[in-house]
């Protein structure tokens, strides 16, 4: 193995760890948001529809951030 091959393998491994870290933040955010929505629904069941709608909008924004974090290296040809 030459130095270029070793560098490519190290870069690929670091990128894989980066993708994992990019997914942890949105996962924590989703867990907190969904938990709070369930808690709010338990406290005021008559608002369940409005809370669910707002939650789904928030889920969409969090998932978009996760997608951007994972897709950015591909967009800028970092790999």
PyMOL Python script that loads the backbone (N, CA, C, O; Angstrom):
from pymol import cmd

cmd.read_pdbstr("""\
ATOM      1  N   UNK A   1       0.829  -1.183   0.000  1.00  0.00           N
ATOM      2  CA  UNK A   1       0.000   0.000   0.000  1.00  0.00           C
ATOM      3  C   UNK A   1       0.877   1.252   0.000  1.00  0.00           C
ATOM      4  O   UNK A   1       1.867   1.344   0.726  1.00  0.00           O
ATOM      5  N   UNK A   2       0.492   2.179  -0.810  1.00  0.00           N
ATOM      6  CA  UNK A   2       1.228   3.430  -0.823  1.00  0.00           C
ATOM      7  C   UNK A   2       0.496   4.466   0.037  1.00  0.00           C
ATOM      8  O   UNK A   2      -0.585   4.203   0.562  1.00  0.00           O
ATOM      9  N   UNK A   3       1.096   5.627   0.169  1.00  0.00           N
ATOM     10  CA  UNK A   3       0.555   6.664   1.060  1.00  0.00           C
ATOM     11  C   UNK A   3      -0.787   7.185   0.583  1.00  0.00           C
ATOM     12  O   UNK A   3      -1.633   7.537   1.406  1.00  0.00           O
ATOM     13  N   UNK A   4      -1.005   7.244  -0.721  1.00  0.00           N
ATOM     14  CA  UNK A   4      -2.274   7.747  -1.252  1.00  0.00           C
ATOM     15  C   UNK A   4      -3.429   6.836  -0.878  1.00  0.00           C
ATOM     16  O   UNK A   4      -4.504   7.316  -0.518  1.00  0.00           O
ATOM     17  N   UNK A   5      -3.225   5.538  -0.957  1.00  0.00           N
ATOM     18  CA  UNK A   5      -4.271   4.584  -0.605  1.00  0.00           C
ATOM     19  C   UNK A   5      -4.613   4.675   0.875  1.00  0.00           C
ATOM     20  O   UNK A   5      -5.786   4.646   1.245  1.00  0.00           O
ATOM     21  N   UNK A   6      -3.602   4.785   1.716  1.00  0.00           N
ATOM     22  CA  UNK A   6      -3.839   4.889   3.158  1.00  0.00           C
ATOM     23  C   UNK A   6      -4.585   6.181   3.468  1.00  0.00           C
ATOM     24  O   UNK A   6      -5.509   6.184   4.281  1.00  0.00           O
ATOM     25  N   UNK A   7      -4.188   7.282   2.823  1.00  0.00           N
ATOM     26  CA  UNK A   7      -4.874   8.561   3.044  1.00  0.00           C
ATOM     27  C   UNK A   7      -6.328   8.489   2.607  1.00  0.00           C
ATOM     28  O   UNK A   7      -7.200   9.034   3.284  1.00  0.00           O
ATOM     29  N   UNK A   8      -6.606   7.829   1.490  1.00  0.00           N
ATOM     30  CA  UNK A   8      -7.980   7.693   1.013  1.00  0.00           C
ATOM     31  C   UNK A   8      -8.814   6.878   1.992  1.00  0.00           C
ATOM     32  O   UNK A   8      -9.982   7.193   2.222  1.00  0.00           O
ATOM     33  N   UNK A   9      -8.228   5.832   2.571  1.00  0.00           N
ATOM     34  CA  UNK A   9      -8.961   5.016   3.534  1.00  0.00           C
ATOM     35  C   UNK A   9      -9.244   5.794   4.814  1.00  0.00           C
ATOM     36  O   UNK A   9     -10.339   5.695   5.368  1.00  0.00           O
ATOM     37  N   UNK A  10      -8.279   6.559   5.284  1.00  0.00           N
ATOM     38  CA  UNK A  10      -8.478   7.358   6.496  1.00  0.00           C
ATOM     39  C   UNK A  10      -9.532   8.426   6.248  1.00  0.00           C
ATOM     40  O   UNK A  10     -10.388   8.658   7.102  1.00  0.00           O
ATOM     41  N   UNK A  11      -9.483   9.073   5.099  1.00  0.00           N
ATOM     42  CA  UNK A  11     -10.471  10.094   4.763  1.00  0.00           C
ATOM     43  C   UNK A  11     -11.865   9.488   4.692  1.00  0.00           C
ATOM     44  O   UNK A  11     -12.825  10.094   5.169  1.00  0.00           O
ATOM     45  N   UNK A  12     -11.990   8.319   4.112  1.00  0.00           N
ATOM     46  CA  UNK A  12     -13.294   7.656   4.037  1.00  0.00           C
ATOM     47  C   UNK A  12     -13.827   7.295   5.405  1.00  0.00           C
ATOM     48  O   UNK A  12     -15.024   7.430   5.655  1.00  0.00           O
ATOM     49  N   UNK A  13     -12.958   6.836   6.300  1.00  0.00           N
ATOM     50  CA  UNK A  13     -13.393   6.488   7.644  1.00  0.00           C
ATOM     51  C   UNK A  13     -13.832   7.715   8.431  1.00  0.00           C
ATOM     52  O   UNK A  13     -14.821   7.664   9.163  1.00  0.00           O
ATOM     53  N   UNK A  14     -13.105   8.810   8.283  1.00  0.00           N
ATOM     54  CA  UNK A  14     -13.481  10.041   8.974  1.00  0.00           C
ATOM     55  C   UNK A  14     -14.818  10.551   8.437  1.00  0.00           C
ATOM     56  O   UNK A  14     -15.637  11.050   9.209  1.00  0.00           O
ATOM     57  N   UNK A  15     -15.052  10.435   7.136  1.00  0.00           N
ATOM     58  CA  UNK A  15     -16.322  10.865   6.558  1.00  0.00           C
ATOM     59  C   UNK A  15     -17.470  10.029   7.094  1.00  0.00           C
ATOM     60  O   UNK A  15     -18.556  10.556   7.334  1.00  0.00           O
ATOM     61  N   UNK A  16     -17.252   8.742   7.285  1.00  0.00           N
ATOM     62  CA  UNK A  16     -18.292   7.879   7.836  1.00  0.00           C
ATOM     63  C   UNK A  16     -18.652   8.295   9.250  1.00  0.00           C
ATOM     64  O   UNK A  16     -19.830   8.319   9.606  1.00  0.00           O
ATOM     65  N   UNK A  17     -17.667   8.620  10.052  1.00  0.00           N
ATOM     66  CA  UNK A  17     -17.935   9.105  11.410  1.00  0.00           C
ATOM     67  C   UNK A  17     -18.691  10.431  11.347  1.00  0.00           C
ATOM     68  O   UNK A  17     -19.593  10.673  12.149  1.00  0.00           O
ATOM     69  N   UNK A  18     -18.327  11.280  10.404  1.00  0.00           N
ATOM     70  CA  UNK A  18     -19.027  12.559  10.236  1.00  0.00           C
ATOM     71  C   UNK A  18     -20.488  12.382   9.889  1.00  0.00           C
ATOM     72  O   UNK A  18     -21.332  13.131  10.380  1.00  0.00           O
ATOM     73  N   UNK A  19     -20.810  11.403   9.048  1.00  0.00           N
ATOM     74  CA  UNK A  19     -22.203  11.149   8.711  1.00  0.00           C
ATOM     75  C   UNK A  19     -22.975  10.698   9.939  1.00  0.00           C
ATOM     76  O   UNK A  19     -24.124  11.094  10.138  1.00  0.00           O
ATOM     77  N   UNK A  20     -22.350   9.875  10.756  1.00  0.00           N
ATOM     78  CA  UNK A  20     -23.003   9.424  11.985  1.00  0.00           C
ATOM     79  C   UNK A  20     -23.272  10.583  12.931  1.00  0.00           C
ATOM     80  O   UNK A  20     -24.345  10.669  13.529  1.00  0.00           O
ATOM     81  N   UNK A  21     -22.298  11.474  13.064  1.00  0.00           N
ATOM     82  CA  UNK A  21     -22.485  12.642  13.917  1.00  0.00           C
ATOM     83  C   UNK A  21     -23.552  13.582  13.358  1.00  0.00           C
ATOM     84  O   UNK A  21     -24.273  14.227  14.119  1.00  0.00           O
ATOM     85  N   UNK A  22     -23.652  13.658  12.034  1.00  0.00           N
ATOM     86  CA  UNK A  22     -24.669  14.512  11.423  1.00  0.00           C
ATOM     87  C   UNK A  22     -26.064  13.973  11.672  1.00  0.00           C
ATOM     88  O   UNK A  22     -27.031  14.733  11.618  1.00  0.00           O
ATOM     89  N   UNK A  23     -26.194  12.689  11.943  1.00  0.00           N
ATOM     90  CA  UNK A  23     -27.508  12.102  12.188  1.00  0.00           C
ATOM     91  C   UNK A  23     -27.895  12.122  13.664  1.00  0.00           C
ATOM     92  O   UNK A  23     -29.076  12.000  13.989  1.00  0.00           O
ATOM     93  N   UNK A  24     -26.929  12.273  14.556  1.00  0.00           N
ATOM     94  CA  UNK A  24     -27.233  12.245  15.991  1.00  0.00           C
ATOM     95  C   UNK A  24     -28.034  13.483  16.414  1.00  0.00           C
ATOM     96  O   UNK A  24     -29.007  13.357  17.157  1.00  0.00           O
ATOM     97  N   UNK A  25     -27.648  14.653  15.960  1.00  0.00           N
ATOM     98  CA  UNK A  25     -28.332  15.887  16.346  1.00  0.00           C
ATOM     99  C   UNK A  25     -29.809  15.890  15.990  1.00  0.00           C
ATOM    100  O   UNK A  25     -30.643  16.137  16.861  1.00  0.00           O
ATOM    101  N   UNK A  26     -30.161  15.622  14.726  1.00  0.00           N
ATOM    102  CA  UNK A  26     -31.578  15.571  14.383  1.00  0.00           C
ATOM    103  C   UNK A  26     -32.335  14.468  15.120  1.00  0.00           C
ATOM    104  O   UNK A  26     -33.518  14.631  15.418  1.00  0.00           O
ATOM    105  N   UNK A  27     -31.677  13.355  15.417  1.00  0.00           N
ATOM    106  CA  UNK A  27     -32.352  12.279  16.149  1.00  0.00           C
ATOM    107  C   UNK A  27     -32.711  12.740  17.559  1.00  0.00           C
ATOM    108  O   UNK A  27     -33.803  12.454  18.050  1.00  0.00           O
ATOM    109  N   UNK A  28     -31.803  13.444  18.202  1.00  0.00           N
ATOM    110  CA  UNK A  28     -32.089  13.975  19.536  1.00  0.00           C
ATOM    111  C   UNK A  28     -33.208  15.010  19.456  1.00  0.00           C
ATOM    112  O   UNK A  28     -34.113  15.023  20.291  1.00  0.00           O
ATOM    113  N   UNK A  29     -33.140  15.869  18.456  1.00  0.00           N
ATOM    114  CA  UNK A  29     -34.190  16.875  18.272  1.00  0.00           C
ATOM    115  C   UNK A  29     -35.558  16.266  18.036  1.00  0.00           C
ATOM    116  O   UNK A  29     -36.553  16.736  18.587  1.00  0.00           O
ATOM    117  N   UNK A  30     -35.615  15.218  17.219  1.00  0.00           N
ATOM    118  CA  UNK A  30     -36.888  14.543  16.973  1.00  0.00           C
ATOM    119  C   UNK A  30     -37.426  13.915  18.244  1.00  0.00           C
ATOM    120  O   UNK A  30     -38.621  14.006  18.527  1.00  0.00           O
ATOM    121  N   UNK A  31     -36.555  13.279  19.009  1.00  0.00           N
ATOM    122  CA  UNK A  31     -36.994  12.649  20.248  1.00  0.00           C
ATOM    123  C   UNK A  31     -37.576  13.652  21.222  1.00  0.00           C
ATOM    124  O   UNK A  31     -38.620  13.402  21.824  1.00  0.00           O
ATOM    125  N   UNK A  32     -36.916  14.776  21.380  1.00  0.00           N
ATOM    126  CA  UNK A  32     -37.412  15.805  22.292  1.00  0.00           C
ATOM    127  C   UNK A  32     -38.738  16.370  21.795  1.00  0.00           C
ATOM    128  O   UNK A  32     -39.679  16.530  22.572  1.00  0.00           O
ATOM    129  N   UNK A  33     -38.810  16.674  20.493  1.00  0.00           N
ATOM    130  CA  UNK A  33     -40.021  17.297  19.964  1.00  0.00           C
ATOM    131  C   UNK A  33     -41.224  16.365  20.036  1.00  0.00           C
ATOM    132  O   UNK A  33     -42.310  16.785  20.433  1.00  0.00           O
ATOM    133  N   UNK A  34     -41.041  15.115  19.660  1.00  0.00           N
ATOM    134  CA  UNK A  34     -42.163  14.181  19.684  1.00  0.00           C
ATOM    135  C   UNK A  34     -42.583  13.909  21.122  1.00  0.00           C
ATOM    136  O   UNK A  34     -43.776  13.797  21.406  1.00  0.00           O
ATOM    137  N   UNK A  35     -41.620  13.801  22.032  1.00  0.00           N
ATOM    138  CA  UNK A  35     -41.956  13.603  23.437  1.00  0.00           C
ATOM    139  C   UNK A  35     -42.750  14.762  24.013  1.00  0.00           C
ATOM    140  O   UNK A  35     -43.715  14.555  24.749  1.00  0.00           O
ATOM    141  N   UNK A  36     -42.351  15.973  23.681  1.00  0.00           N
ATOM    142  CA  UNK A  36     -43.079  17.146  24.177  1.00  0.00           C
ATOM    143  C   UNK A  36     -44.473  17.249  23.562  1.00  0.00           C
ATOM    144  O   UNK A  36     -45.411  17.704  24.216  1.00  0.00           O
ATOM    145  N   UNK A  37     -44.609  16.827  22.306  1.00  0.00           N
ATOM    146  CA  UNK A  37     -45.927  16.848  21.677  1.00  0.00           C
ATOM    147  C   UNK A  37     -46.856  15.847  22.360  1.00  0.00           C
ATOM    148  O   UNK A  37     -48.023  16.155  22.602  1.00  0.00           O
ATOM    149  N   UNK A  38     -46.357  14.666  22.669  1.00  0.00           N
ATOM    150  CA  UNK A  38     -47.169  13.665  23.367  1.00  0.00           C
ATOM    151  C   UNK A  38     -47.540  14.170  24.760  1.00  0.00           C
ATOM    152  O   UNK A  38     -48.668  13.977  25.213  1.00  0.00           O
ATOM    153  N   UNK A  39     -46.595  14.811  25.434  1.00  0.00           N
ATOM    154  CA  UNK A  39     -46.869  15.372  26.759  1.00  0.00           C
ATOM    155  C   UNK A  39     -47.940  16.458  26.680  1.00  0.00           C
ATOM    156  O   UNK A  39     -48.842  16.508  27.516  1.00  0.00           O
ATOM    157  N   UNK A  40     -47.838  17.321  25.678  1.00  0.00           N
ATOM    158  CA  UNK A  40     -48.830  18.382  25.511  1.00  0.00           C
ATOM    159  C   UNK A  40     -50.204  17.818  25.180  1.00  0.00           C
ATOM    160  O   UNK A  40     -51.216  18.329  25.661  1.00  0.00           O
ATOM    161  N   UNK A  41     -50.251  16.769  24.363  1.00  0.00           N
ATOM    162  CA  UNK A  41     -51.526  16.135  24.020  1.00  0.00           C
ATOM    163  C   UNK A  41     -52.158  15.497  25.248  1.00  0.00           C
ATOM    164  O   UNK A  41     -53.380  15.517  25.398  1.00  0.00           O
ATOM    165  N   UNK A  42     -51.343  14.934  26.122  1.00  0.00           N
ATOM    166  CA  UNK A  42     -51.868  14.337  27.345  1.00  0.00           C
ATOM    167  C   UNK A  42     -52.440  15.407  28.274  1.00  0.00           C
ATOM    168  O   UNK A  42     -53.402  15.155  28.999  1.00  0.00           O
ATOM    169  N   UNK A  43     -51.848  16.596  28.249  1.00  0.00           N
ATOM    170  CA  UNK A  43     -52.329  17.664  29.124  1.00  0.00           C
ATOM    171  C   UNK A  43     -53.594  18.327  28.577  1.00  0.00           C
ATOM    172  O   UNK A  43     -54.494  18.681  29.339  1.00  0.00           O
ATOM    173  N   UNK A  44     -53.660  18.491  27.252  1.00  0.00           N
ATOM    174  CA  UNK A  44     -54.828  19.125  26.632  1.00  0.00           C
ATOM    175  C   UNK A  44     -55.217  18.341  25.381  1.00  0.00           C
ATOM    176  O   UNK A  44     -54.796  18.682  24.276  1.00  0.00           O
ATOM    177  N   UNK A  45     -56.019  17.294  25.553  1.00  0.00           N
ATOM    178  CA  UNK A  45     -56.371  16.438  24.410  1.00  0.00           C
ATOM    179  C   UNK A  45     -57.137  17.158  23.295  1.00  0.00           C
ATOM    180  O   UNK A  45     -57.108  16.726  22.143  1.00  0.00           O
ATOM    181  N   UNK A  46     -57.812  18.239  23.632  1.00  0.00           N
ATOM    182  CA  UNK A  46     -58.587  18.941  22.604  1.00  0.00           C
ATOM    183  C   UNK A  46     -57.695  19.643  21.592  1.00  0.00           C
ATOM    184  O   UNK A  46     -58.169  20.006  20.516  1.00  0.00           O
ATOM    185  N   UNK A  47     -56.434  19.843  21.898  1.00  0.00           N
ATOM    186  CA  UNK A  47     -55.506  20.484  20.969  1.00  0.00           C
ATOM    187  C   UNK A  47     -54.660  19.481  20.183  1.00  0.00           C
ATOM    188  O   UNK A  47     -53.695  19.875  19.528  1.00  0.00           O
ATOM    189  N   UNK A  48     -55.000  18.217  20.235  1.00  0.00           N
ATOM    190  CA  UNK A  48     -54.170  17.174  19.621  1.00  0.00           C
ATOM    191  C   UNK A  48     -53.965  17.409  18.123  1.00  0.00           C
ATOM    192  O   UNK A  48     -52.855  17.229  17.622  1.00  0.00           O
ATOM    193  N   UNK A  49     -55.005  17.804  17.407  1.00  0.00           N
ATOM    194  CA  UNK A  49     -54.884  18.027  15.963  1.00  0.00           C
ATOM    195  C   UNK A  49     -53.922  19.149  15.619  1.00  0.00           C
ATOM    196  O   UNK A  49     -53.088  19.010  14.725  1.00  0.00           O
ATOM    197  N   UNK A  50     -54.039  20.257  16.329  1.00  0.00           N
ATOM    198  CA  UNK A  50     -53.156  21.400  16.080  1.00  0.00           C
ATOM    199  C   UNK A  50     -51.715  21.073  16.457  1.00  0.00           C
ATOM    200  O   UNK A  50     -50.780  21.450  15.752  1.00  0.00           O
ATOM    201  N   UNK A  51     -51.542  20.366  17.578  1.00  0.00           N
ATOM    202  CA  UNK A  51     -50.194  19.992  17.997  1.00  0.00           C
ATOM    203  C   UNK A  51     -49.554  19.032  17.005  1.00  0.00           C
ATOM    204  O   UNK A  51     -48.364  19.135  16.706  1.00  0.00           O
ATOM    205  N   UNK A  52     -50.350  18.101  16.501  1.00  0.00           N
ATOM    206  CA  UNK A  52     -49.812  17.126  15.555  1.00  0.00           C
ATOM    207  C   UNK A  52     -49.393  17.802  14.252  1.00  0.00           C
ATOM    208  O   UNK A  52     -48.353  17.473  13.682  1.00  0.00           O
ATOM    209  N   UNK A  53     -50.197  18.737  13.790  1.00  0.00           N
ATOM    210  CA  UNK A  53     -49.848  19.474  12.564  1.00  0.00           C
ATOM    211  C   UNK A  53     -48.549  20.248  12.743  1.00  0.00           C
ATOM    212  O   UNK A  53     -47.669  20.213  11.883  1.00  0.00           O
ATOM    213  N   UNK A  54     -48.438  20.948  13.868  1.00  0.00           N
ATOM    214  CA  UNK A  54     -47.220  21.705  14.142  1.00  0.00           C
ATOM    215  C   UNK A  54     -46.018  20.776  14.281  1.00  0.00           C
ATOM    216  O   UNK A  54     -44.921  21.107  13.833  1.00  0.00           O
ATOM    217  N   UNK A  55     -46.224  19.612  14.902  1.00  0.00           N
ATOM    218  CA  UNK A  55     -45.139  18.652  15.069  1.00  0.00           C
ATOM    219  C   UNK A  55     -44.641  18.164  13.712  1.00  0.00           C
ATOM    220  O   UNK A  55     -43.432  18.053  13.504  1.00  0.00           O
ATOM    221  N   UNK A  56     -45.551  17.870  12.789  1.00  0.00           N
ATOM    222  CA  UNK A  56     -45.130  17.369  11.480  1.00  0.00           C
ATOM    223  C   UNK A  56     -44.354  18.428  10.699  1.00  0.00           C
ATOM    224  O   UNK A  56     -43.432  18.088   9.958  1.00  0.00           O
ATOM    225  N   UNK A  57     -44.706  19.692  10.848  1.00  0.00           N
ATOM    226  CA  UNK A  57     -43.941  20.761  10.203  1.00  0.00           C
ATOM    227  C   UNK A  57     -42.537  20.810  10.799  1.00  0.00           C
ATOM    228  O   UNK A  57     -41.556  20.952  10.069  1.00  0.00           O
ATOM    229  N   UNK A  58     -42.439  20.694  12.119  1.00  0.00           N
ATOM    230  CA  UNK A  58     -41.127  20.668  12.773  1.00  0.00           C
ATOM    231  C   UNK A  58     -40.304  19.456  12.367  1.00  0.00           C
ATOM    232  O   UNK A  58     -39.094  19.566  12.170  1.00  0.00           O
ATOM    233  N   UNK A  59     -40.950  18.299  12.238  1.00  0.00           N
ATOM    234  CA  UNK A  59     -40.249  17.087  11.800  1.00  0.00           C
ATOM    235  C   UNK A  59     -39.666  17.295  10.402  1.00  0.00           C
ATOM    236  O   UNK A  59     -38.543  16.873  10.125  1.00  0.00           O
ATOM    237  N   UNK A  60     -40.415  17.932   9.542  1.00  0.00           N
ATOM    238  CA  UNK A  60     -39.931  18.186   8.181  1.00  0.00           C
ATOM    239  C   UNK A  60     -38.679  19.055   8.209  1.00  0.00           C
ATOM    240  O   UNK A  60     -37.715  18.773   7.497  1.00  0.00           O
ATOM    241  N   UNK A  61     -38.685  20.112   9.027  1.00  0.00           N
ATOM    242  CA  UNK A  61     -37.509  20.981   9.105  1.00  0.00           C
ATOM    243  C   UNK A  61     -36.305  20.255   9.684  1.00  0.00           C
ATOM    244  O   UNK A  61     -35.185  20.440   9.209  1.00  0.00           O
ATOM    245  N   UNK A  62     -36.521  19.433  10.703  1.00  0.00           N
ATOM    246  CA  UNK A  62     -35.402  18.702  11.305  1.00  0.00           C
ATOM    247  C   UNK A  62     -34.832  17.696  10.309  1.00  0.00           C
ATOM    248  O   UNK A  62     -33.614  17.546  10.215  1.00  0.00           O
ATOM    249  N   UNK A  63     -35.686  17.014   9.576  1.00  0.00           N
ATOM    250  CA  UNK A  63     -35.208  16.033   8.603  1.00  0.00           C
ATOM    251  C   UNK A  63     -34.469  16.707   7.451  1.00  0.00           C
ATOM    252  O   UNK A  63     -33.512  16.147   6.916  1.00  0.00           O
ATOM    253  N   UNK A  64     -34.906  17.901   7.067  1.00  0.00           N
ATOM    254  CA  UNK A  64     -34.194  18.635   6.015  1.00  0.00           C
ATOM    255  C   UNK A  64     -32.778  18.980   6.483  1.00  0.00           C
ATOM    256  O   UNK A  64     -31.826  18.879   5.710  1.00  0.00           O
ATOM    257  N   UNK A  65     -32.640  19.386   7.746  1.00  0.00           N
ATOM    258  CA  UNK A  65     -31.308  19.690   8.272  1.00  0.00           C
ATOM    259  C   UNK A  65     -30.421  18.448   8.266  1.00  0.00           C
ATOM    260  O   UNK A  65     -29.234  18.531   7.952  1.00  0.00           O
ATOM    261  N   UNK A  66     -30.996  17.296   8.613  1.00  0.00           N
ATOM    262  CA  UNK A  66     -30.222  16.053   8.586  1.00  0.00           C
ATOM    263  C   UNK A  66     -29.805  15.720   7.156  1.00  0.00           C
ATOM    264  O   UNK A  66     -28.665  15.320   6.918  1.00  0.00           O
ATOM    265  N   UNK A  67     -30.705  15.880   6.223  1.00  0.00           N
ATOM    266  CA  UNK A  67     -30.394  15.587   4.824  1.00  0.00           C
ATOM    267  C   UNK A  67     -29.304  16.513   4.299  1.00  0.00           C
ATOM    268  O   UNK A  67     -28.412  16.076   3.573  1.00  0.00           O
ATOM    269  N   UNK A  68     -29.373  17.780   4.661  1.00  0.00           N
ATOM    270  CA  UNK A  68     -28.345  18.723   4.228  1.00  0.00           C
ATOM    271  C   UNK A  68     -26.993  18.341   4.819  1.00  0.00           C
ATOM    272  O   UNK A  68     -25.975  18.404   4.131  1.00  0.00           O
ATOM    273  N   UNK A  69     -26.978  17.946   6.094  1.00  0.00           N
ATOM    274  CA  UNK A  69     -25.722  17.557   6.732  1.00  0.00           C
ATOM    275  C   UNK A  69     -25.099  16.337   6.103  1.00  0.00           C
ATOM    276  O   UNK A  69     -23.875  16.238   6.016  1.00  0.00           O
ATOM    277  N   UNK A  70     -25.919  15.409   5.665  1.00  0.00           N
ATOM    278  CA  UNK A  70     -25.396  14.186   5.058  1.00  0.00           C
ATOM    279  C   UNK A  70     -25.046  14.404   3.580  1.00  0.00           C
ATOM    280  O   UNK A  70     -24.100  13.795   3.080  1.00  0.00           O
ATOM    281  N   UNK A  71     -25.787  15.254   2.884  1.00  0.00           N
ATOM    282  CA  UNK A  71     -25.579  15.436   1.447  1.00  0.00           C
ATOM    283  C   UNK A  71     -24.512  16.478   1.106  1.00  0.00           C
ATOM    284  O   UNK A  71     -24.017  16.500  -0.021  1.00  0.00           O
ATOM    285  N   UNK A  72     -24.154  17.333   2.050  1.00  0.00           N
ATOM    286  CA  UNK A  72     -23.197  18.406   1.764  1.00  0.00           C
ATOM    287  C   UNK A  72     -21.857  17.913   1.215  1.00  0.00           C
ATOM    288  O   UNK A  72     -21.356  18.496   0.254  1.00  0.00           O
ATOM    289  N   UNK A  73     -21.255  16.862   1.786  1.00  0.00           N
ATOM    290  CA  UNK A  73     -19.980  16.409   1.192  1.00  0.00           C
ATOM    291  C   UNK A  73     -20.116  15.948  -0.253  1.00  0.00           C
ATOM    292  O   UNK A  73     -19.197  16.121  -1.054  1.00  0.00           O
ATOM    293  N   UNK A  74     -21.253  15.366  -0.582  1.00  0.00           N
ATOM    294  CA  UNK A  74     -21.452  14.934  -1.965  1.00  0.00           C
ATOM    295  C   UNK A  74     -21.648  16.120  -2.909  1.00  0.00           C
ATOM    296  O   UNK A  74     -21.208  16.093  -4.059  1.00  0.00           O
ATOM    297  N   UNK A  75     -22.309  17.152  -2.410  1.00  0.00           N
ATOM    298  CA  UNK A  75     -22.548  18.330  -3.230  1.00  0.00           C
ATOM    299  C   UNK A  75     -21.231  19.036  -3.538  1.00  0.00           C
ATOM    300  O   UNK A  75     -21.016  19.475  -4.668  1.00  0.00           O
ATOM    301  N   UNK A  76     -20.356  19.148  -2.553  1.00  0.00           N
ATOM    302  CA  UNK A  76     -19.099  19.860  -2.730  1.00  0.00           C
ATOM    303  C   UNK A  76     -17.939  18.950  -3.094  1.00  0.00           C
ATOM    304  O   UNK A  76     -16.778  19.356  -3.038  1.00  0.00           O
ATOM    305  N   UNK A  77     -18.261  17.704  -3.470  1.00  0.00           N
ATOM    306  CA  UNK A  77     -17.252  16.727  -3.901  1.00  0.00           C
ATOM    307  C   UNK A  77     -16.132  16.546  -2.880  1.00  0.00           C
ATOM    308  O   UNK A  77     -14.958  16.479  -3.246  1.00  0.00           O
ATOM    309  N   UNK A  78     -16.492  16.468  -1.613  1.00  0.00           N
ATOM    310  CA  UNK A  78     -15.478  16.273  -0.581  1.00  0.00           C
ATOM    311  C   UNK A  78     -14.987  14.838  -0.551  1.00  0.00           C
ATOM    312  O   UNK A  78     -13.923  14.554  -0.003  1.00  0.00           O
ATOM    313  N   UNK A  79     -15.762  13.929  -1.141  1.00  0.00           N
ATOM    314  CA  UNK A  79     -15.341  12.523  -1.147  1.00  0.00           C
ATOM    315  C   UNK A  79     -14.911  12.110  -2.529  1.00  0.00           C
ATOM    316  O   UNK A  79     -14.522  10.961  -2.737  1.00  0.00           O
TER     317      UNK A  79
END
""", "prot")
cmd.dss("prot")
cmd.show_as("cartoon", "prot")
cmd.util.cbc("prot")
cmd.orient("prot")
